[in-house]
């Protein structure tokens, strides 16, 4: 993995696929490589910028389902929500880092489509095949801190489904399916960094994951009916208590 230098500060309307393709060619990207692209530069090119004073309304507008809310010591409120991309994130992914003072960024409109456009431009510049993963930072249940994950992709198999194969001891693998898209996103962030001004990284050696027909990052979103953690603890307790009161009232 290595960071790709040479990209300018991205502004609304910039031809981001062409800029990344030019930088990738200069950085020695070759067929078989995978690019990890920070979502913020995609959002900037798409003009997904709002005034910081409108952040709370932007979070509301991007929310399709509330998971949990908690008051903070500073008087604000943390909202964990499902956004319109199906991602469960704090503040719907609305972010104030690495953007101009007084503004915040929304996530890209369709990260999979954005990844496909970048991939097409880079393949024209350096040759095919290559893959693209668009990344964003998120917290994880049960774990402190944040890590990057794949929110958009093109040409990359994001799940390495090993079910039905056998491990080194000959045991049948029944549930093993590494989320290699998220692993690529997290690993690439080690060379991109949060404040280095290098928003794109190249990954070499994972050509086996390139797949022109692979689904995008929406394939990593667990369906709601299979999600065991659709609510925060307090919200689930309150709903259960309320349901119990209603049953008692009917009786």
Short mmCIF file of the C-alpha atoms (twelve columns), coordinates in Angstrom:
data_MODEL
# 
_entry.id   MODEL 
# 
loop_
_atom_site.group_PDB 
_atom_site.id 
_atom_site.type_symbol 
_atom_site.label_atom_id 
_atom_site.label_alt_id 
_atom_site.label_comp_id 
_atom_site.label_asym_id 
_atom_site.label_seq_id 
_atom_site.Cartn_x 
_atom_site.Cartn_y 
_atom_site.Cartn_z 
_atom_site.pdbx_PDB_model_num 
ATOM 1   C CA . UNK A 1   0.000   0.000   0.000   1 
ATOM 2   C CA . UNK A 2   1.115   3.523   -0.675  1 
ATOM 3   C CA . UNK A 3   -0.447  6.957   -0.700  1 
ATOM 4   C CA . UNK A 4   -0.947  8.654   -4.060  1 
ATOM 5   C CA . UNK A 5   0.315   12.252  -3.980  1 
ATOM 6   C CA . UNK A 6   -0.396  15.089  -6.361  1 
ATOM 7   C CA . UNK A 7   -4.114  15.671  -5.980  1 
ATOM 8   C CA . UNK A 8   -5.140  19.319  -5.595  1 
ATOM 9   C CA . UNK A 9   -7.690  20.575  -3.083  1 
ATOM 10  C CA . UNK A 10  -10.982 19.303  -4.496  1 
ATOM 11  C CA . UNK A 11  -13.802 21.776  -5.084  1 
ATOM 12  C CA . UNK A 12  -17.387 21.391  -6.343  1 
ATOM 13  C CA . UNK A 13  -17.557 20.549  -10.018 1 
ATOM 14  C CA . UNK A 14  -14.010 19.186  -10.315 1 
ATOM 15  C CA . UNK A 15  -13.557 16.215  -12.656 1 
ATOM 16  C CA . UNK A 16  -12.498 13.926  -9.836  1 
ATOM 17  C CA . UNK A 17  -12.194 10.722  -11.916 1 
ATOM 18  C CA . UNK A 18  -9.764  12.451  -14.297 1 
ATOM 19  C CA . UNK A 19  -7.741  13.978  -11.452 1 
ATOM 20  C CA . UNK A 20  -7.412  10.608  -9.714  1 
ATOM 21  C CA . UNK A 21  -6.560  8.889   -12.995 1 
ATOM 22  C CA . UNK A 22  -3.755  11.381  -13.713 1 
ATOM 23  C CA . UNK A 23  -2.357  11.036  -10.191 1 
ATOM 24  C CA . UNK A 24  -2.606  7.248   -10.322 1 
ATOM 25  C CA . UNK A 25  -0.677  7.085   -13.585 1 
ATOM 26  C CA . UNK A 26  2.066   9.307   -12.164 1 
ATOM 27  C CA . UNK A 27  2.205   7.174   -9.006  1 
ATOM 28  C CA . UNK A 28  2.800   3.954   -10.935 1 
ATOM 29  C CA . UNK A 29  -0.619  2.325   -10.491 1 
ATOM 30  C CA . UNK A 30  -0.875  -0.764  -12.689 1 
ATOM 31  C CA . UNK A 31  -3.581  -3.213  -13.758 1 
ATOM 32  C CA . UNK A 32  -4.418  -5.463  -10.832 1 
ATOM 33  C CA . UNK A 33  -4.200  -2.675  -8.236  1 
ATOM 34  C CA . UNK A 34  -7.030  -1.406  -6.062  1 
ATOM 35  C CA . UNK A 35  -7.545  2.258   -5.193  1 
ATOM 36  C CA . UNK A 36  -8.989  3.309   -1.833  1 
ATOM 37  C CA . UNK A 37  -10.535 6.775   -2.140  1 
ATOM 38  C CA . UNK A 38  -11.604 8.863   0.844   1 
ATOM 39  C CA . UNK A 39  -15.281 9.721   0.514   1 
ATOM 40  C CA . UNK A 40  -14.704 13.351  1.472   1 
ATOM 41  C CA . UNK A 41  -13.122 14.240  -1.857  1 
ATOM 42  C CA . UNK A 42  -16.041 12.589  -3.656  1 
ATOM 43  C CA . UNK A 43  -18.465 14.627  -1.562  1 
ATOM 44  C CA . UNK A 44  -16.542 17.833  -2.285  1 
ATOM 45  C CA . UNK A 45  -16.523 17.213  -6.042  1 
ATOM 46  C CA . UNK A 46  -20.274 16.529  -5.910  1 
ATOM 47  C CA . UNK A 47  -20.917 19.733  -3.978  1 
ATOM 48  C CA . UNK A 48  -22.243 17.869  -0.934  1 
ATOM 49  C CA . UNK A 49  -21.361 20.807  1.305   1 
ATOM 50  C CA . UNK A 50  -23.698 22.540  3.768   1 
ATOM 51  C CA . UNK A 51  -23.218 25.290  6.303   1 
ATOM 52  C CA . UNK A 52  -22.234 24.096  9.765   1 
ATOM 53  C CA . UNK A 53  -25.193 25.953  11.257  1 
ATOM 54  C CA . UNK A 54  -27.447 23.585  9.294   1 
ATOM 55  C CA . UNK A 55  -25.686 20.405  10.493  1 
ATOM 56  C CA . UNK A 56  -28.489 19.152  12.743  1 
ATOM 57  C CA . UNK A 57  -31.068 19.653  10.000  1 
ATOM 58  C CA . UNK A 58  -28.745 17.922  7.524   1 
ATOM 59  C CA . UNK A 59  -28.505 14.928  9.861   1 
ATOM 60  C CA . UNK A 60  -32.290 14.831  10.078  1 
ATOM 61  C CA . UNK A 61  -32.615 15.041  6.297   1 
ATOM 62  C CA . UNK A 62  -30.146 12.176  5.791   1 
ATOM 63  C CA . UNK A 63  -31.820 9.948   8.402   1 
ATOM 64  C CA . UNK A 64  -34.248 7.170   7.487   1 
ATOM 65  C CA . UNK A 65  -34.290 5.359   10.864  1 
ATOM 66  C CA . UNK A 66  -33.285 6.383   14.358  1 
ATOM 67  C CA . UNK A 67  -31.242 3.769   16.223  1 
ATOM 68  C CA . UNK A 68  -30.191 5.602   19.403  1 
ATOM 69  C CA . UNK A 69  -29.794 9.100   20.810  1 
ATOM 70  C CA . UNK A 70  -27.762 10.155  23.825  1 
ATOM 71  C CA . UNK A 71  -27.260 13.545  25.477  1 
ATOM 72  C CA . UNK A 72  -23.625 14.659  25.710  1 
ATOM 73  C CA . UNK A 73  -21.902 16.477  28.549  1 
ATOM 74  C CA . UNK A 74  -21.454 19.536  26.314  1 
ATOM 75  C CA . UNK A 75  -25.213 19.899  25.958  1 
ATOM 76  C CA . UNK A 76  -25.391 18.413  22.463  1 
ATOM 77  C CA . UNK A 77  -26.939 15.151  21.334  1 
ATOM 78  C CA . UNK A 78  -25.300 12.182  19.658  1 
ATOM 79  C CA . UNK A 79  -27.558 10.500  17.128  1 
ATOM 80  C CA . UNK A 80  -26.865 7.014   15.796  1 
ATOM 81  C CA . UNK A 81  -29.014 6.564   12.709  1 
ATOM 82  C CA . UNK A 82  -29.479 4.610   9.539   1 
ATOM 83  C CA . UNK A 83  -28.886 6.975   6.643   1 
ATOM 84  C CA . UNK A 84  -30.272 6.859   3.134   1 
ATOM 85  C CA . UNK A 85  -27.368 4.648   2.016   1 
ATOM 86  C CA . UNK A 86  -28.408 2.002   4.554   1 
ATOM 87  C CA . UNK A 87  -25.374 2.700   6.746   1 
ATOM 88  C CA . UNK A 88  -25.771 2.919   10.523  1 
ATOM 89  C CA . UNK A 89  -23.494 5.766   11.610  1 
ATOM 90  C CA . UNK A 90  -23.181 8.585   14.083  1 
ATOM 91  C CA . UNK A 91  -24.721 11.796  12.711  1 
ATOM 92  C CA . UNK A 92  -25.721 9.991   9.486   1 
ATOM 93  C CA . UNK A 93  -22.127 10.384  8.295   1 
ATOM 94  C CA . UNK A 94  -22.349 14.197  8.259   1 
ATOM 95  C CA . UNK A 95  -18.777 15.274  8.992   1 
ATOM 96  C CA . UNK A 96  -16.993 18.505  9.908   1 
ATOM 97  C CA . UNK A 97  -13.403 17.261  9.509   1 
ATOM 98  C CA . UNK A 98  -11.197 18.075  6.515   1 
ATOM 99  C CA . UNK A 99  -13.590 20.693  5.202   1 
ATOM 100 C CA . UNK A 100 -13.563 24.480  5.209   1 
ATOM 101 C CA . UNK A 101 -14.388 26.309  8.434   1 
ATOM 102 C CA . UNK A 102 -18.106 26.833  8.835   1 
ATOM 103 C CA . UNK A 103 -19.086 23.914  6.604   1 
ATOM 104 C CA . UNK A 104 -19.824 20.205  6.922   1 
ATOM 105 C CA . UNK A 105 -19.887 17.423  4.352   1 
ATOM 106 C CA . UNK A 106 -22.647 14.976  3.517   1 
ATOM 107 C CA . UNK A 107 -21.777 11.542  2.178   1 
ATOM 108 C CA . UNK A 108 -21.696 11.084  -1.615  1 
ATOM 109 C CA . UNK A 109 -25.040 10.706  -3.345  1 
ATOM 110 C CA . UNK A 110 -24.302 7.192   -4.685  1 
ATOM 111 C CA . UNK A 111 -20.834 5.957   -3.711  1 
ATOM 112 C CA . UNK A 112 -21.037 2.842   -5.893  1 
ATOM 113 C CA . UNK A 113 -21.754 4.938   -8.982  1 
ATOM 114 C CA . UNK A 114 -18.962 7.341   -8.029  1 
ATOM 115 C CA . UNK A 115 -16.567 4.393   -7.654  1 
ATOM 116 C CA . UNK A 116 -17.540 3.103   -11.101 1 
ATOM 117 C CA . UNK A 117 -16.771 6.486   -12.705 1 
ATOM 118 C CA . UNK A 118 -13.352 6.659   -11.016 1 
ATOM 119 C CA . UNK A 119 -12.589 3.089   -12.024 1 
ATOM 120 C CA . UNK A 120 -13.450 3.758   -15.683 1 
ATOM 121 C CA . UNK A 121 -11.153 6.790   -15.796 1 
ATOM 122 C CA . UNK A 122 -8.235  5.034   -14.090 1 
ATOM 123 C CA . UNK A 123 -8.546  1.957   -16.290 1 
ATOM 124 C CA . UNK A 124 -8.357  4.217   -19.347 1 
ATOM 125 C CA . UNK A 125 -5.203  5.819   -17.936 1 
ATOM 126 C CA . UNK A 126 -3.292  2.753   -16.695 1 
ATOM 127 C CA . UNK A 127 -5.039  -0.262  -18.190 1 
ATOM 128 C CA . UNK A 128 -7.600  -2.729  -16.902 1 
ATOM 129 C CA . UNK A 129 -8.499  -4.248  -14.578 1 
ATOM 130 C CA . UNK A 130 -8.341  -2.137  -11.463 1 
ATOM 131 C CA . UNK A 131 -10.728 -1.859  -8.522  1 
ATOM 132 C CA . UNK A 132 -11.974 1.119   -6.526  1 
ATOM 133 C CA . UNK A 133 -13.166 1.242   -2.928  1 
ATOM 134 C CA . UNK A 134 -14.624 4.466   -1.514  1 
ATOM 135 C CA . UNK A 135 -14.018 4.706   2.221   1 
ATOM 136 C CA . UNK A 136 -15.452 6.520   5.196   1 
ATOM 137 C CA . UNK A 137 -14.751 6.514   8.926   1 
ATOM 138 C CA . UNK A 138 -17.191 4.997   11.417  1 
ATOM 139 C CA . UNK A 139 -17.334 3.745   14.971  1 
ATOM 140 C CA . UNK A 140 -18.100 0.115   15.762  1 
ATOM 141 C CA . UNK A 141 -20.446 -1.472  18.283  1 
ATOM 142 C CA . UNK A 142 -18.530 -2.956  21.220  1 
ATOM 143 C CA . UNK A 143 -15.254 -1.249  20.232  1 
ATOM 144 C CA . UNK A 144 -13.654 2.066   21.107  1 
ATOM 145 C CA . UNK A 145 -12.321 4.357   18.381  1 
ATOM 146 C CA . UNK A 146 -13.088 4.463   14.700  1 
ATOM 147 C CA . UNK A 147 -11.856 2.754   11.558  1 
ATOM 148 C CA . UNK A 148 -12.466 3.153   7.844   1 
ATOM 149 C CA . UNK A 149 -14.945 0.955   5.991   1 
ATOM 150 C CA . UNK A 150 -16.108 0.556   2.404   1 
ATOM 151 C CA . UNK A 151 -19.173 2.626   1.523   1 
ATOM 152 C CA . UNK A 152 -18.772 2.394   -2.251  1 
ATOM 153 C CA . UNK A 153 -16.967 0.072   -4.641  1 
ATOM 154 C CA . UNK A 154 -16.559 -0.988  -8.237  1 
ATOM 155 C CA . UNK A 155 -14.760 -3.980  -9.688  1 
ATOM 156 C CA . UNK A 156 -13.843 -5.469  -6.292  1 
ATOM 157 C CA . UNK A 157 -15.298 -8.498  -4.534  1 
ATOM 158 C CA . UNK A 158 -15.988 -7.101  -1.053  1 
ATOM 159 C CA . UNK A 159 -16.815 -10.395 0.662   1 
ATOM 160 C CA . UNK A 160 -14.340 -13.254 0.355   1 
ATOM 161 C CA . UNK A 161 -16.924 -15.984 0.847   1 
ATOM 162 C CA . UNK A 162 -15.130 -19.089 2.131   1 
ATOM 163 C CA . UNK A 163 -18.247 -20.975 3.158   1 
ATOM 164 C CA . UNK A 164 -18.159 -24.549 1.927   1 
ATOM 165 C CA . UNK A 165 -14.361 -24.688 1.793   1 
ATOM 166 C CA . UNK A 166 -12.116 -26.235 4.441   1 
ATOM 167 C CA . UNK A 167 -9.545  -24.741 6.787   1 
ATOM 168 C CA . UNK A 168 -5.936  -25.886 7.204   1 
ATOM 169 C CA . UNK A 169 -7.101  -28.647 9.559   1 
ATOM 170 C CA . UNK A 170 -9.677  -29.889 7.080   1 
ATOM 171 C CA . UNK A 171 -12.692 -28.536 8.981   1 
ATOM 172 C CA . UNK A 172 -15.652 -27.281 6.968   1 
ATOM 173 C CA . UNK A 173 -16.070 -23.486 7.009   1 
ATOM 174 C CA . UNK A 174 -19.750 -22.703 7.473   1 
ATOM 175 C CA . UNK A 175 -19.908 -18.959 8.223   1 
ATOM 176 C CA . UNK A 176 -16.494 -17.536 7.290   1 
ATOM 177 C CA . UNK A 177 -16.768 -14.626 4.852   1 
ATOM 178 C CA . UNK A 178 -14.120 -11.962 5.534   1 
ATOM 179 C CA . UNK A 179 -15.303 -8.433  4.716   1 
ATOM 180 C CA . UNK A 180 -12.219 -7.742  2.611   1 
ATOM 181 C CA . UNK A 181 -13.702 -4.461  1.358   1 
ATOM 182 C CA . UNK A 182 -13.694 -3.095  4.899   1 
ATOM 183 C CA . UNK A 183 -10.244 -4.576  5.530   1 
ATOM 184 C CA . UNK A 184 -8.878  -2.782  2.457   1 
ATOM 185 C CA . UNK A 185 -10.496 0.477   3.589   1 
ATOM 186 C CA . UNK A 186 -9.070  0.230   7.098   1 
ATOM 187 C CA . UNK A 187 -5.602  -0.810  5.973   1 
ATOM 188 C CA . UNK A 188 -5.400  1.925   3.329   1 
ATOM 189 C CA . UNK A 189 -6.150  4.552   5.947   1 
ATOM 190 C CA . UNK A 190 -2.799  3.738   7.548   1 
ATOM 191 C CA . UNK A 191 -1.061  5.306   4.550   1 
ATOM 192 C CA . UNK A 192 -3.653  7.981   3.809   1 
ATOM 193 C CA . UNK A 193 -4.054  9.262   7.357   1 
ATOM 194 C CA . UNK A 194 -6.579  11.796  8.619   1 
ATOM 195 C CA . UNK A 195 -4.496  14.952  8.263   1 
ATOM 196 C CA . UNK A 196 -1.801  14.215  5.687   1 
ATOM 197 C CA . UNK A 197 -3.647  15.585  2.664   1 
ATOM 198 C CA . UNK A 198 -3.345  12.238  0.830   1 
ATOM 199 C CA . UNK A 199 -6.925  11.081  0.179   1 
ATOM 200 C CA . UNK A 200 -6.169  8.176   -2.175  1 
ATOM 201 C CA . UNK A 201 -4.112  5.036   -1.616  1 
ATOM 202 C CA . UNK A 202 -3.150  2.175   -3.890  1 
ATOM 203 C CA . UNK A 203 -3.194  -1.459  -2.791  1 
ATOM 204 C CA . UNK A 204 -1.196  -4.074  -4.683  1 
ATOM 205 C CA . UNK A 205 -1.244  -7.847  -4.335  1 
ATOM 206 C CA . UNK A 206 -4.994  -8.450  -4.091  1 
ATOM 207 C CA . UNK A 207 -5.724  -8.968  -7.753  1 
ATOM 208 C CA . UNK A 208 -7.633  -12.144 -6.896  1 
ATOM 209 C CA . UNK A 209 -10.406 -9.906  -5.531  1 
ATOM 210 C CA . UNK A 210 -10.949 -8.026  -8.790  1 
ATOM 211 C CA . UNK A 211 -14.290 -8.925  -10.316 1 
ATOM 212 C CA . UNK A 212 -15.993 -6.870  -13.011 1 
ATOM 213 C CA . UNK A 213 -19.411 -8.228  -11.980 1 
ATOM 214 C CA . UNK A 214 -19.015 -7.805  -8.208  1 
ATOM 215 C CA . UNK A 215 -21.821 -5.911  -6.448  1 
ATOM 216 C CA . UNK A 216 -21.075 -2.567  -4.838  1 
ATOM 217 C CA . UNK A 217 -20.753 -1.720  -1.172  1 
ATOM 218 C CA . UNK A 218 -24.488 -1.890  -0.548  1 
ATOM 219 C CA . UNK A 219 -23.943 -5.646  -0.547  1 
ATOM 220 C CA . UNK A 220 -22.170 -5.274  2.807   1 
ATOM 221 C CA . UNK A 221 -25.206 -3.718  4.499   1 
ATOM 222 C CA . UNK A 222 -26.944 -6.375  6.599   1 
ATOM 223 C CA . UNK A 223 -30.703 -6.544  5.905   1 
ATOM 224 C CA . UNK A 224 -32.778 -5.108  8.718   1 
ATOM 225 C CA . UNK A 225 -34.574 -8.418  9.310   1 
ATOM 226 C CA . UNK A 226 -31.209 -10.096 9.977   1 
ATOM 227 C CA . UNK A 227 -29.866 -7.353  12.252  1 
ATOM 228 C CA . UNK A 228 -29.937 -8.333  15.926  1 
ATOM 229 C CA . UNK A 229 -29.065 -4.805  17.061  1 
ATOM 230 C CA . UNK A 230 -31.610 -2.543  15.387  1 
ATOM 231 C CA . UNK A 231 -32.021 -0.314  18.464  1 
ATOM 232 C CA . UNK A 232 -29.957 1.115   21.269  1 
ATOM 233 C CA . UNK A 233 -30.377 -0.462  24.710  1 
ATOM 234 C CA . UNK A 234 -32.398 2.434   26.150  1 
ATOM 235 C CA . UNK A 235 -34.669 2.636   23.092  1 
ATOM 236 C CA . UNK A 236 -35.384 -1.103  23.159  1 
ATOM 237 C CA . UNK A 237 -36.129 -0.947  26.904  1 
ATOM 238 C CA . UNK A 238 -38.459 2.031   26.500  1 
ATOM 239 C CA . UNK A 239 -40.361 0.360   23.644  1 
ATOM 240 C CA . UNK A 240 -40.701 -2.875  25.603  1 
ATOM 241 C CA . UNK A 241 -41.893 -1.036  28.718  1 
ATOM 242 C CA . UNK A 242 -44.394 0.945   26.671  1 
ATOM 243 C CA . UNK A 243 -45.730 -2.215  25.026  1 
ATOM 244 C CA . UNK A 244 -46.099 -3.843  28.441  1 
ATOM 245 C CA . UNK A 245 -48.064 -0.873  29.788  1 
ATOM 246 C CA . UNK A 246 -50.406 -1.022  26.807  1 
ATOM 247 C CA . UNK A 247 -51.041 -4.729  27.346  1 
ATOM 248 C CA . UNK A 248 -51.781 -4.152  31.049  1 
ATOM 249 C CA . UNK A 249 -54.088 -1.268  30.116  1 
ATOM 250 C CA . UNK A 250 -56.069 -3.443  27.701  1 
ATOM 251 C CA . UNK A 251 -56.512 -6.085  30.378  1 
# 
